[in-house]
Amino acid sequence: MICQQVFKKMLAIWKQSEEVKLMLTYRYITILMTSFFFIVGDQNQHIEKKVFILASIVISSVILNYLYILNMGNTKNIALLVLIETAGNCFILIPSGGLRSPYVWCCLNTILISSIELKRRYCWINLSVYIFASTCLSFLVLNAKNESFLGIINNELNLLLSLILITIAIQLLAKYLKKIKKESRKLAKANEELVAANEKI
């Protein structure tokens, strides 16, 4: 009974929300592409390790997608889920290659959700925490060449700049989607008023 109610709720949100469609489509495309490059990339890692990492990411992504859909509109729960996913993304970078891991692009999932469901400042806070944590992990755990912290940042400057520019683009897209949604609601309301007026006539 509970499963049926959950399924109906998810289906209703999927049908009504273009944001959910965009979010889920991007998330699954990201997982497929990053997983492919991770599997065929570093050949020094054992295949068992790669399979374990891949399975963990796929399972956690499916669970998070389910939770995001159920909590759409609940700002506090979405913020908590974004925090959990950000921590998980940072943690998964340790065995998969740090800032040079293909999974670094999974951070855009949390940025996309923050842009759609939360205020703009949460999106930038999320990106800042993610970049800082990922850089620290690379410095403390994966720094085989004993580079300085600023040296690591300098080496990954193009990646960090790309993340910032993509975040700006995502925010502009989210703003445009919200504007379209607002105009659609106004148009639907005007149509309802027009139908009501015609019925009276």
Salt bridges, closest charged atoms under 4 A:
GLU18 OE2 - LYS21 NZ 3.84
GLU19 OE2 - LYS181 NZ 3.69
GLU85 OE2 - ARG27 NH2 3.00
GLU156 OE2 - ARG100 NE 3.05
